[in-house]
């Protein structure tokens, strides 16, 4: 145990001068372009001693290290972009003079021909109905879809929702904009 303590203390005392005192390190480049570092000037070959750079290692960590002088990079300020109002989707409002010609039982093609394409379409859904008969269970499937003609509430325009079942109009809703 004593031997270990003696070895550790000798090691600490031998490294203490290198940790406490400031040091100089020498840097040079050989013919091959390799960078070499040494703390002893006499270890540097004589033909490279004229190009040696001296690097000073500070005594303590808290001492400031000389930073290499760098020219500050000028910041290029980007010009301000003009603010653009958000783009509103086109109004899908159906005016009353066209709305009065929409009726239940019309085909999807007739609706598109009279009022044009909708603002929004829901995905096709399948509605399944089933009932019992004397012969067994009868199952009916129907393709259901909705067209939304969305009006601009700021202008007081109404939104129209047209429900289709198997390509035929089953319900027409006219939704008024909120008035709060």
N, C-alpha and C positions, 0 to 999 in steps of 0.2 A: 504494500500500500504506500509505504514511504517512497519507494522508487518511482511510482507513478506520479506522486505529487512533486517530486524533485524534477522529473522529466517535464512535466507540464509547466512548472515555474521557470525552468531554464528556457523552454520554448517561448514563453511569454516575454521573458527578459531579453531574449535574442531578437524578437520581432518588435519590441517596444520602440527602439530608435527609428525604425522605418515607418512606424505608424505616427510617431510624434513629429518628426522633422519633415519639412517640405523636401521634395525630391525633384530632380530634373530628369526628364526622359528625352532621349535623342531619337529623331526619326529621319530615315533616309530611304531612297529608292535605288535599287541596283539596275544593271543593264537590262534585265529581263522585265523590269517594271514592278517587281515585288517590293512591297513596303516592309521595312524592318524597323523594330523598336529596340532600344537598349538604354540601360541606365548608366552605363560606363562608356565614356567617350573613347577610351583606348581599345574597346572591342570593335569599333567601327573601322573598316579598312581605310587606309590613308587616301585612296583615290576618291572616296565619297565624303570625306570630312568637310570639303568646301561647300557641299549642298545640304549639310545637316540642319534640321530645324530643331530648336530647343523648345520643349514643352514643359512648363512648370506646373507641378502638381501642388496644390495648396496644402498648408499645414493641417488645416481642419476642414471638416466637411462644410461648416457654416460660412467659410470665407467665399466671397463671390469669385467665380471663375471668369476670366476674361472671355467674353463672347467675341467671336469673329465679327468683324464689321460687315454687316449686310445692308445693302441699300433697301429701304422700305419699298415694297411693291405698291405702286399707286393703285388705289382702288378706283375702279371704273364704275361709277354709279349708273345704273340702268335708268333710262328715262321713264317717267311714269306713264303707264299705259292708260289711255282714256277708259273711264268706267262705262261699261255697256250694260244697259238694262237687260235683265234675263229675258230670253226669248219665250214668248207664250205660245202654246200650241194653237194652231188655227181653230177658230171657233167652229163647232159642229152644229150650231144652232139651226133648228128647222123653223123657218118663219110660219106663221099661222096659215097663210094662204097655201102652203104646201102640206102642212100638218093635217088639214081637214080632209085631204084625200087619202090619208092612211087609214086602212080598216083591217079588222081581224079577218083572216082567211086569205089575205094577199100572199103571194109567193115572195121569197127572198129576192128574186130577180126584179120583181115589180117595185119593191121598196128601194132597191139600189138604183133603179132607173128613175124613180120619182124624186128622191131626196139625195142621192149620191152616196159616196162611201162614208162609213161611220168614223167617229173620232177614235173609238175603242171597241174591240170585239172580244168577248170572252171565249175561252177555249171551248171546243165542242165537248159537250157532256152527254152521257148516255143515261137516260131515265128508264128504269125498269119497273114495269107494273106486272103483277101476277094475280090471278084469281082462279078459284076452283070451279070446274064444271063437272057434269056427269061423266065426261070422257077422261078427266084428269086435270092437271094443272096447266093453265094457259099463261104463257109468259109473253109480254109485249115489250119491245125495246123502242125507244124514241130518241132521236138525236135532238138535243136541246142546245140553243145558242142565244146569245143576247147581243144586240147592237146598241152602243151608247153614242148618242149625238150630244156632246157636252157643250153647253152654252157658257158664255162668259158671265159670271155672277155680278161683276162690277158694272156691266151694262144692263143688268136685269134680265138677261137671256135665260130661258128655261132649258133644262136638260131633258132629252127624250130617250127613253129606254124601250126598245122593241124586242119582245120575246118571240122566238121561233121554236116550233116543234116540227121536226121532219120537214123543214124548209117552208113552213107556213106560219104566218103571224098568228099568235095565240093571245097576246096581250100587248097593249101600248100604254106606257106610263109617261106622264108629263110632270116633271119635278120642278117646282118653283125654287128660285134661289132663296137662301135664308135672308130674313129681313130684321136682323137684330142690330 
